[in-house]
Amino acid sequence: MEMWSWALACYRVDMSDAARKVPGVMDVAEFLAWDAPSGSLWQLVDGEPQAMAPASRTHNTLQGELGRLIGNHLVEQEKNCTVVPNAGTIPRIRADANFRIPDLAVTCSDYEQEEYDVSEPVLMVEVLSPTNKTETWTNVWAYTTIPTVREILILHSVRVRAELLRRDAEGQWPERPVVIEDGTLELASIGFSVELRSVYRGTRLTRGQR
């Protein structure tokens, strides 16, 4: 308990320090050149730097497990695609003022020079936590403006539940996501399918706890 109190105190100091150093409105180029305070992951939302809240153990486990499953699938299928955690992405709308950070992104494009935003992502994944609902759904809306994105997956971190948005044949997004609480999760954008509960392996949610 003492160790946790010490870590929390350090985090509060870091965040307080970060608040003093955060500049005002900036564009993407300025954001990428900015020496952000340590202790948090930052994204740019409509020109304003935004510190992302620390993720829970379940959140991190979901991100890691799905990333592993997708990565293994891409290797096994010999697909020229890559799964990227905490991938920087730039939406099409207000592209000069936004640099969003999904939990996972999959891209099938190559790159010759180093880049900080993932080129031509086809799949975006967010893990939804009680503390990041507004941030997550705001990011989801931004991802729908990226022309190459075909699917957006939202995994819940408080129960076994997924919401999936997929473009139709005309390239339009549905009004509501498909809700999956049992059975198979299928990601057509990368030809991937898995039992949803397998994604939650290692979390408290698959051990009968709620």
LOKOL-367441 format. One record per residue: residue number from 1; residue in one letter; x, y negated, z negated of N, C-alpha, C in turn. Coordinates in Angstrom, 2 decimals, always signed. Example, Ala and Ser with C-alpha at 12.3 -4.5 7.8 and 13.67 -1.06 7.14 Angstrom:
2
nr, rest, n.u, n.v, n.w, ca.u, ca.v, ca.w, c.u, c.v, c.w
1, A, +13.19, +5.69, -7.80, +12.30, +4.50, -7.80, +13.20, +3.30, -7.80
2, S, +12.85, +2.25, -7.08, +13.67, +1.06, -7.14, +12.90, -0.03, -7.87
! end
This chain:
210
nr, rest, n.u, n.v, n.w, ca.u, ca.v, ca.w, c.u, c.v, c.w
1, M, +0.83, +1.20, +0.00, +0.00, +0.00, +0.00, +0.87, -1.26, +0.00
2, E, +1.97, -1.22, -0.81, +2.86, -2.37, -0.85, +3.50, -2.61, +0.50
3, M, +3.89, -1.52, +1.20, +4.49, -1.65, +2.52, +3.51, -2.28, +3.50
4, W, +2.24, -1.84, +3.44, +1.23, -2.39, +4.35, +1.01, -3.87, +4.06
5, S, +0.96, -4.26, +2.76, +0.78, -5.66, +2.40, +1.93, -6.50, +2.92
6, W, +3.14, -5.96, +2.83, +4.32, -6.67, +3.33, +4.23, -6.86, +4.83
7, A, +3.83, -5.78, +5.57, +3.72, -5.86, +7.03, +2.65, -6.86, +7.44
8, L, +1.53, -6.87, +6.73, +0.45, -7.79, +7.04, +0.88, -9.23, +6.81
9, A, +1.62, -9.44, +5.73, +2.11, -10.78, +5.44, +3.05, -11.26, +6.53
10, C, +3.93, -10.38, +7.00, +4.85, -10.73, +8.08, +4.09, -11.07, +9.34
11, Y, +3.04, -10.28, +9.63, +2.24, -10.54, +10.82, +1.58, -11.90, +10.73
12, R, +1.06, -12.25, +9.53, +0.41, -13.55, +9.37, +1.41, -14.68, +9.56
13, V, +2.62, -14.48, +9.09, +3.65, -15.49, +9.29, +3.94, -15.65, +10.77
14, D, +4.07, -14.50, +11.48, +4.35, -14.56, +12.91, +3.24, -15.30, +13.64
15, M, +1.98, -15.00, +13.31, +0.87, -15.62, +14.00, +0.80, -17.11, +13.69
16, S, +1.09, -17.48, +12.44, +1.10, -18.89, +12.07, +2.17, -19.63, +12.83
17, D, +3.34, -18.99, +12.94, +4.44, -19.56, +13.70, +4.07, -19.70, +15.16
18, A, +3.38, -18.66, +15.71, +2.97, -18.68, +17.10, +2.01, -19.81, +17.36
19, A, +1.08, -20.04, +16.42, +0.09, -21.09, +16.61, +0.74, -22.46, +16.73
20, R, +1.83, -22.65, +16.01, +2.51, -23.94, +16.08, +3.24, -24.12, +17.40
21, K, +3.62, -23.04, +18.04, +4.44, -23.13, +19.25, +3.64, -23.00, +20.54
22, V, +2.38, -22.64, +20.46, +1.60, -22.43, +21.68, +1.37, -23.78, +22.37
23, P, +1.76, -23.89, +23.63, +1.54, -25.15, +24.35, +0.08, -25.29, +24.78
24, G, -0.21, -26.39, +25.43, -1.56, -26.61, +25.92, -1.81, -25.84, +27.21
25, V, -2.61, -26.42, +28.07, -2.96, -25.77, +29.32, -1.72, -25.59, +30.20
26, M, -1.61, -24.41, +30.81, -0.49, -24.13, +31.70, -0.97, -23.28, +32.87
27, D, -0.18, -23.23, +33.93, -0.51, -22.36, +35.05, +0.27, -21.04, +34.90
28, V, +0.05, -20.12, +35.83, +0.67, -18.80, +35.73, +2.19, -18.89, +35.76
29, A, +2.73, -19.72, +36.64, +4.18, -19.85, +36.73, +4.76, -20.34, +35.41
30, E, +4.12, -21.31, +34.79, +4.59, -21.82, +33.50, +4.45, -20.76, +32.41
31, F, +3.35, -20.00, +32.48, +3.12, -18.95, +31.49, +4.21, -17.89, +31.56
32, L, +4.57, -17.48, +32.77, +5.59, -16.44, +32.93, +6.98, -16.93, +32.53
33, A, +7.20, -18.24, +32.62, +8.49, -18.81, +32.24, +8.55, -19.16, +30.75
34, W, +7.39, -19.12, +30.10, +7.28, -19.53, +28.70, +7.90, -18.48, +27.78
35, D, +8.66, -18.93, +26.80, +9.24, -18.05, +25.79, +8.22, -17.89, +24.68
36, A, +7.30, -16.94, +24.84, +6.20, -16.76, +23.89, +6.70, -16.29, +22.53
37, P, +6.06, -16.72, +21.45, +6.44, -16.24, +20.12, +6.32, -14.73, +20.03
38, S, +7.22, -14.11, +19.32, +7.19, -12.66, +19.18, +6.10, -12.25, +18.21
39, G, +5.79, -10.96, +18.22, +4.81, -10.42, +17.29, +3.46, -10.15, +17.90
40, S, +3.22, -10.62, +19.13, +1.94, -10.41, +19.78, +2.13, -10.26, +21.28
41, L, +1.15, -9.61, +21.91, +1.08, -9.56, +23.36, +0.20, -10.73, +23.78
42, W, +0.62, -11.47, +24.80, -0.09, -12.67, +25.21, -0.64, -12.52, +26.63
43, Q, -1.79, -13.13, +26.88, -2.32, -13.25, +28.22, -2.76, -14.70, +28.45
44, L, -2.95, -15.06, +29.70, -3.36, -16.42, +30.05, -4.81, -16.36, +30.51
45, V, -5.68, -17.10, +29.82, -7.11, -17.10, +30.12, -7.55, -18.52, +30.46
46, D, -7.85, -18.73, +31.73, -8.28, -20.05, +32.19, -7.33, -21.15, +31.75
47, G, -6.03, -20.85, +31.87, -5.02, -21.85, +31.59, -4.55, -21.92, +30.15
48, E, -5.17, -21.15, +29.26, -4.80, -21.21, +27.84, -4.16, -19.90, +27.40
49, P, -2.95, -19.94, +26.83, -2.32, -18.72, +26.31, -3.15, -18.15, +25.17
50, Q, -3.32, -16.84, +25.19, -4.17, -16.19, +24.20, -3.44, -14.99, +23.63
51, A, -3.24, -14.99, +22.31, -2.60, -13.87, +21.65, -3.62, -12.75, +21.50
52, M, -3.21, -11.54, +21.82, -4.10, -10.40, +21.73, -3.96, -9.75, +20.35
53, A, -5.10, -9.42, +19.75, -5.10, -8.86, +18.40, -4.38, -7.51, +18.36
54, P, -3.76, -7.17, +17.24, -3.11, -5.86, +17.11, -4.12, -4.74, +17.35
55, A, -3.71, -3.72, +18.06, -4.60, -2.60, +18.39, -4.60, -1.57, +17.26
56, S, -5.75, -0.91, +17.09, -5.88, +0.14, +16.08, -5.16, +1.41, +16.56
57, R, -5.01, +2.35, +15.65, -4.40, +3.63, +16.01, -5.22, +4.34, +17.08
58, T, -6.55, +4.33, +16.93, -7.40, +4.98, +17.94, -7.25, +4.30, +19.30
59, H, -7.22, +2.99, +19.31, -7.02, +2.23, +20.55, -5.73, +2.65, +21.24
60, N, -4.65, +2.64, +20.48, -3.35, +3.00, +21.06, -3.31, +4.45, +21.52
61, T, -3.96, +5.34, +20.76, -3.98, +6.75, +21.13, -4.74, +6.96, +22.44
62, L, -5.87, +6.29, +22.59, -6.64, +6.39, +23.83, -5.83, +5.86, +25.02
63, Q, -5.19, +4.75, +24.83, -4.37, +4.17, +25.90, -3.26, +5.14, +26.30
64, G, -2.59, +5.70, +25.31, -1.49, +6.61, +25.60, -1.94, +7.91, +26.21
65, E, -3.03, +8.50, +25.68, -3.48, +9.80, +26.17, -4.03, +9.70, +27.59
66, L, -4.86, +8.70, +27.86, -5.37, +8.57, +29.22, -4.25, +8.24, +30.19
67, G, -3.31, +7.42, +29.75, -2.16, +7.12, +30.62, -1.36, +8.36, +30.94
68, R, -1.19, +9.23, +29.94, -0.46, +10.48, +30.17, -1.21, +11.39, +31.13
69, L, -2.51, +11.55, +30.91, -3.32, +12.42, +31.77, -3.33, +11.92, +33.21
70, I, -3.51, +10.63, +33.39, -3.51, +10.08, +34.75, -2.13, +10.21, +35.37
71, G, -1.09, +9.92, +34.60, +0.27, +10.03, +35.13, +0.60, +11.44, +35.58
72, N, +0.22, +12.43, +34.78, +0.45, +13.82, +35.16, -0.31, +14.18, +36.43
73, H, -1.55, +13.69, +36.52, -2.37, +13.95, +37.71, -1.72, +13.37, +38.96
74, L, -1.23, +12.15, +38.87, -0.62, +11.51, +40.04, +0.62, +12.26, +40.50
75, V, +1.39, +12.78, +39.54, +2.58, +13.55, +39.89, +2.19, +14.89, +40.53
76, E, +1.23, +15.58, +39.92, +0.80, +16.88, +40.42, +0.20, +16.79, +41.82
77, Q, -0.53, +15.73, +42.08, -1.15, +15.55, +43.38, -0.23, +14.87, +44.39
78, E, +0.98, +14.54, +43.93, +1.98, +13.88, +44.77, +1.42, +12.61, +45.40
79, K, +0.67, +11.89, +44.60, +0.11, +10.63, +45.07, +1.14, +9.52, +44.88
80, N, +1.23, +8.64, +45.84, +2.17, +7.53, +45.75, +1.53, +6.40, +44.95
81, C, +1.18, +6.72, +43.72, +0.51, +5.77, +42.84, +1.19, +5.79, +41.47
82, T, +1.02, +4.72, +40.72, +1.66, +4.60, +39.41, +0.66, +4.07, +38.40
83, V, +0.67, +4.65, +37.20, -0.14, +4.11, +36.11, +0.76, +3.20, +35.28
84, V, +0.29, +1.98, +35.03, +1.09, +0.97, +34.35, +0.35, +0.50, +33.09
85, P, +0.94, +0.70, +31.90, +0.31, +0.21, +30.68, +0.52, -1.29, +30.51
86, N, -0.45, -1.96, +29.89, -0.36, -3.40, +29.64, +0.09, -4.15, +30.89
87, A, -0.59, -3.84, +31.97, -0.19, -4.35, +33.28, -0.66, -5.78, +33.50
88, G, +0.23, -6.67, +33.82, -0.17, -8.02, +34.15, -0.97, -8.04, +35.44
89, T, -2.10, -8.73, +35.44, -2.94, -8.82, +36.63, -3.43, -10.24, +36.81
90, I, -3.55, -10.62, +38.08, -4.02, -11.96, +38.41, -5.32, -11.84, +39.19
91, P, -6.43, -12.31, +38.63, -7.70, -12.23, +39.35, -7.71, -13.15, +40.56
92, R, -8.63, -12.91, +41.47, -8.71, -13.74, +42.67, -9.28, -15.12, +42.34
93, I, -10.24, -15.16, +41.42, -10.85, -16.43, +41.03, -9.97, -17.13, +40.00
94, R, -9.65, -18.40, +40.26, -8.77, -19.18, +39.40, -7.44, -18.45, +39.19
95, A, -6.88, -18.00, +40.28, -5.66, -17.20, +40.23, -4.48, -17.96, +39.63
96, D, -4.49, -19.28, +39.76, -3.37, -20.07, +39.24, -3.42, -20.28, +37.74
97, A, -4.55, -19.87, +37.11, -4.71, -20.16, +35.68, -4.99, -18.91, +34.85
98, N, -4.85, -17.73, +35.46, -5.19, -16.50, +34.74, -4.14, -15.41, +34.96
99, F, -3.73, -14.80, +33.87, -2.82, -13.66, +33.90, -3.33, -12.72, +32.82
100, R, -4.19, -11.78, +33.21, -4.86, -10.91, +32.26, -4.08, -9.62, +32.04
101, I, -4.28, -8.99, +30.88, -3.53, -7.80, +30.50, -4.49, -6.66, +30.19
102, P, -4.80, -5.78, +31.15, -5.60, -4.59, +30.84, -4.74, -3.56, +30.11
103, D, -5.40, -2.62, +29.45, -4.66, -1.57, +28.76, -3.92, -0.67, +29.74
104, L, -4.55, -0.37, +30.86, -3.92, +0.43, +31.91, -4.37, -0.08, +33.27
105, A, -3.50, +0.06, +34.25, -3.87, -0.20, +35.65, -3.17, +0.84, +36.51
106, V, -3.81, +1.21, +37.60, -3.19, +2.11, +38.57, -3.07, +1.38, +39.88
107, T, -1.88, +1.40, +40.44, -1.64, +0.80, +41.75, -0.99, +1.83, +42.66
108, C, -1.30, +1.72, +43.94, -0.71, +2.63, +44.92, +0.17, +1.86, +45.91
109, S, +0.60, +0.67, +45.50, +1.45, -0.14, +46.36, +2.90, -0.07, +45.88
110, D, +3.83, -0.16, +46.81, +5.25, -0.20, +46.49, +5.67, -1.64, +46.24
111, Y, +6.84, -1.80, +45.64, +7.39, -3.15, +45.48, +8.90, -3.07, +45.59
112, E, +9.48, -4.07, +46.25, +10.93, -4.12, +46.46, +11.62, -5.01, +45.44
113, Q, +10.97, -6.11, +45.10, +11.52, -7.03, +44.11, +10.71, -6.93, +42.83
114, E, +11.37, -7.23, +41.69, +10.68, -7.13, +40.40, +9.45, -8.03, +40.38
115, E, +8.40, -7.54, +39.77, +7.17, -8.31, +39.68, +6.60, -8.20, +38.27
116, Y, +5.85, -9.20, +37.88, +5.25, -9.22, +36.56, +3.75, -9.02, +36.60
117, D, +3.17, -9.13, +37.77, +1.77, -8.76, +37.95, +1.71, -7.57, +38.90
118, V, +0.82, -6.64, +38.60, +0.72, -5.41, +39.39, +0.04, -5.71, +40.73
119, S, +0.71, -5.35, +41.80, +0.17, -5.61, +43.13, -0.93, -4.61, +43.48
120, E, -2.02, -5.09, +44.01, -3.10, -4.28, +44.57, -3.54, -3.14, +43.66
121, P, -3.95, -3.42, +42.43, -4.46, -2.34, +41.56, -5.76, -1.78, +42.11
122, V, -5.96, -0.48, +41.92, -7.20, +0.16, +42.37, -8.09, +0.56, +41.19
123, L, -7.48, +0.73, +40.02, -8.21, +1.14, +38.82, -7.73, +0.31, +37.65
124, M, -8.69, -0.18, +36.85, -8.37, -0.92, +35.64, -9.03, -0.22, +34.46
125, V, -8.33, -0.17, +33.33, -8.86, +0.48, +32.13, -8.72, -0.46, +30.94
126, E, -9.80, -0.61, +30.20, -9.78, -1.37, +28.95, -10.30, -0.48, +27.82
127, V, -9.71, -0.62, +26.65, -10.21, +0.05, +25.45, -10.95, -0.98, +24.63
128, L, -12.22, -0.71, +24.38, -13.09, -1.66, +23.70, -13.07, -1.41, +22.20
129, S, -12.68, -2.42, +21.44, -12.66, -2.36, +19.99, -13.62, -3.40, +19.43
130, P, -14.07, -3.24, +18.18, -14.97, -4.23, +17.59, -14.40, -5.64, +17.58
131, T, -13.09, -5.76, +17.52, -12.46, -7.08, +17.44, -12.17, -7.72, +18.79
132, N, -12.39, -6.97, +19.89, -12.01, -7.54, +21.19, -13.13, -7.49, +22.22
133, K, -14.39, -7.43, +21.77, -15.50, -7.27, +22.71, -15.56, -8.41, +23.73
134, T, -15.55, -9.64, +23.25, -15.65, -10.79, +24.15, -14.47, -10.83, +25.11
135, E, -13.28, -10.65, +24.58, -12.06, -10.65, +25.40, -12.12, -9.56, +26.46
136, T, -12.55, -8.35, +26.07, -12.58, -7.23, +27.00, -13.56, -7.47, +28.14
137, W, -14.78, -7.87, +27.83, -15.78, -8.06, +28.89, -15.47, -9.27, +29.76
138, T, -14.80, -10.27, +29.19, -14.33, -11.39, +30.02, -13.28, -10.91, +31.01
139, N, -12.38, -10.04, +30.55, -11.38, -9.48, +31.45, -12.03, -8.61, +32.53
140, V, -13.02, -7.81, +32.14, -13.69, -6.95, +33.12, -14.28, -7.80, +34.24
141, W, -14.93, -8.89, +33.89, -15.47, -9.78, +34.93, -14.36, -10.27, +35.85
142, A, -13.22, -10.65, +35.27, -12.10, -11.14, +36.08, -11.60, -10.05, +37.03
143, Y, -11.56, -8.80, +36.57, -11.07, -7.71, +37.42, -11.97, -7.48, +38.63
144, T, -13.27, -7.75, +38.48, -14.18, -7.53, +39.62, -13.88, -8.46, +40.77
145, T, -13.12, -9.52, +40.54, -12.79, -10.46, +41.62, -11.56, -10.03, +42.41
146, I, -10.87, -8.99, +41.95, -9.67, -8.51, +42.66, -10.12, -7.58, +43.79
147, P, -9.85, -7.91, +45.04, -10.40, -7.15, +46.17, -10.04, -5.67, +46.19
148, T, -8.86, -5.31, +45.69, -8.42, -3.91, +45.79, -8.97, -3.02, +44.69
149, V, -9.49, -3.61, +43.63, -9.99, -2.82, +42.49, -11.28, -2.10, +42.88
150, R, -11.27, -0.79, +42.72, -12.43, +0.03, +43.07, -13.21, +0.50, +41.86
151, E, -12.52, +0.66, +40.73, -13.19, +1.12, +39.52, -12.63, +0.40, +38.30
152, I, -13.51, +0.21, +37.32, -13.11, -0.35, +36.03, -13.69, +0.55, +34.95
153, L, -12.83, +1.08, +34.10, -13.25, +1.99, +33.04, -13.09, +1.31, +31.69
154, I, -14.13, +1.41, +30.86, -14.09, +0.88, +29.50, -14.28, +2.04, +28.54
155, L, -13.28, +2.29, +27.72, -13.34, +3.34, +26.70, -13.65, +2.71, +25.34
156, H, -14.61, +3.27, +24.61, -14.93, +2.78, +23.28, -13.99, +3.41, +22.26
157, S, -13.64, +2.63, +21.25, -12.71, +3.14, +20.24, -13.40, +3.51, +18.93
158, V, -14.73, +3.34, +18.85, -15.43, +3.69, +17.62, -16.31, +4.92, +17.79
159, R, -16.45, +5.40, +19.02, -17.16, +6.65, +19.28, -16.75, +7.16, +20.65
160, V, -17.05, +8.42, +20.92, -16.70, +9.00, +22.21, -17.72, +8.48, +23.24
161, R, -17.29, +7.52, +24.00, -18.19, +6.86, +24.95, -17.36, +6.10, +25.98
162, A, -17.74, +6.21, +27.24, -17.07, +5.48, +28.31, -18.11, +4.78, +29.15
163, E, -17.74, +3.65, +29.70, -18.58, +2.93, +30.65, -17.75, +2.73, +31.91
164, L, -18.35, +3.05, +33.06, -17.61, +3.04, +34.31, -18.33, +2.19, +35.35
165, L, -17.59, +1.24, +35.89, -18.07, +0.42, +37.00, -17.35, +0.86, +38.26
166, R, -18.11, +1.08, +39.35, -17.51, +1.54, +40.60, -18.15, +0.80, +41.77
167, R, -17.32, +0.30, +42.67, -17.85, -0.36, +43.87, -18.60, +0.64, +44.73
168, D, -19.65, +0.18, +45.40, -20.35, +1.06, +46.32, -19.70, +1.01, +47.71
169, A, -20.29, +1.68, +48.67, -19.71, +1.77, +50.01, -19.58, +0.41, +50.68
170, E, -20.42, -0.54, +50.27, -20.36, -1.89, +50.83, -19.43, -2.81, +50.04
171, G, -18.78, -2.25, +49.03, -17.86, -3.05, +48.23, -18.50, -3.85, +47.12
172, Q, -19.78, -3.56, +46.82, -20.49, -4.30, +45.79, -20.40, -3.59, +44.43
173, W, -20.40, -4.37, +43.38, -20.39, -3.82, +42.03, -21.81, -3.59, +41.55
174, P, -22.06, -2.55, +40.76, -23.40, -2.31, +40.23, -23.76, -3.33, +39.16
175, E, -25.05, -3.45, +38.89, -25.49, -4.38, +37.85, -25.07, -3.90, +36.47
176, R, -25.05, -2.59, +36.28, -24.72, -2.02, +34.98, -23.74, -0.86, +35.16
177, P, -22.88, -0.65, +34.18, -21.97, +0.49, +34.28, -22.67, +1.81, +34.01
178, V, -22.10, +2.88, +34.51, -22.55, +4.23, +34.19, -22.01, +4.57, +32.81
179, V, -22.87, +5.06, +31.92, -22.45, +5.41, +30.57, -22.20, +6.92, +30.49
180, I, -21.05, +7.28, +29.95, -20.67, +8.69, +29.80, -20.38, +8.94, +28.33
181, E, -21.10, +9.87, +27.72, -20.86, +10.20, +26.33, -20.51, +11.67, +26.13
182, D, -20.66, +12.45, +27.19, -20.33, +13.87, +27.13, -20.05, +14.34, +28.55
183, G, -19.38, +15.46, +28.68, -19.13, +16.00, +30.01, -17.89, +15.43, +30.67
184, T, -17.95, +15.31, +31.98, -16.76, +14.98, +32.77, -16.70, +13.51, +33.14
185, L, -15.52, +12.96, +33.00, -15.22, +11.62, +33.47, -14.54, +11.74, +34.83
186, E, -15.12, +11.13, +35.85, -14.55, +11.19, +37.19, -14.14, +9.80, +37.66
187, L, -12.90, +9.69, +38.10, -12.38, +8.44, +38.64, -12.08, +8.65, +40.12
188, A, -13.04, +8.26, +40.95, -12.94, +8.52, +42.39, -11.79, +7.75, +43.03
189, S, -11.41, +6.63, +42.44, -10.36, +5.80, +43.04, -9.03, +6.53, +43.12
190, I, -8.81, +7.51, +42.23, -7.54, +8.27, +42.25, -7.79, +9.77, +42.31
191, G, -9.02, +10.18, +42.57, -9.33, +11.61, +42.67, -9.07, +12.37, +41.39
192, F, -9.45, +11.79, +40.27, -9.13, +12.33, +38.95, -10.41, +12.67, +38.19
193, S, -10.41, +13.81, +37.50, -11.53, +14.16, +36.63, -10.99, +14.85, +35.39
194, V, -11.67, +14.63, +34.27, -11.25, +15.20, +33.00, -12.45, +15.21, +32.07
195, E, -12.48, +16.18, +31.16, -13.51, +16.16, +30.13, -13.29, +14.92, +29.25
196, L, -14.33, +14.16, +29.04, -14.18, +12.91, +28.29, -13.57, +13.15, +26.92
197, R, -13.98, +14.22, +26.25, -13.45, +14.47, +24.91, -11.94, +14.74, +24.93
198, S, -11.42, +15.18, +26.07, -9.98, +15.40, +26.17, -9.21, +14.09, +26.07
199, V, -9.82, +13.01, +26.55, -9.18, +11.70, +26.46, -9.07, +11.27, +25.00
200, Y, -10.01, +11.71, +24.19, -10.05, +11.34, +22.77, -9.27, +12.31, +21.88
201, R, -8.53, +13.23, +22.50, -7.73, +14.18, +21.73, -6.72, +13.42, +20.87
202, G, -6.61, +13.83, +19.61, -5.68, +13.17, +18.71, -6.27, +12.01, +17.93
203, T, -7.52, +11.65, +18.23, -8.16, +10.58, +17.47, -9.08, +11.17, +16.41
204, R, -9.47, +10.35, +15.47, -10.39, +10.78, +14.42, -11.76, +11.14, +14.97
205, L, -12.08, +10.64, +16.19, -13.40, +10.82, +16.76, -13.67, +12.23, +17.23
206, T, -12.63, +13.01, +17.43, -12.80, +14.40, +17.85, -12.68, +15.36, +16.68
207, R, -12.64, +14.81, +15.48, -12.57, +15.66, +14.27, -13.82, +15.47, +13.43
208, G, -14.92, +15.11, +14.08, -16.20, +15.01, +13.41, -16.39, +13.77, +12.58
209, Q, -15.50, +12.79, +12.69, -15.63, +11.55, +11.91, -16.21, +10.46, +12.79
210, R, -16.97, +9.56, +12.19, -17.58, +8.42, +12.90, -17.34, +7.15, +12.11
! end
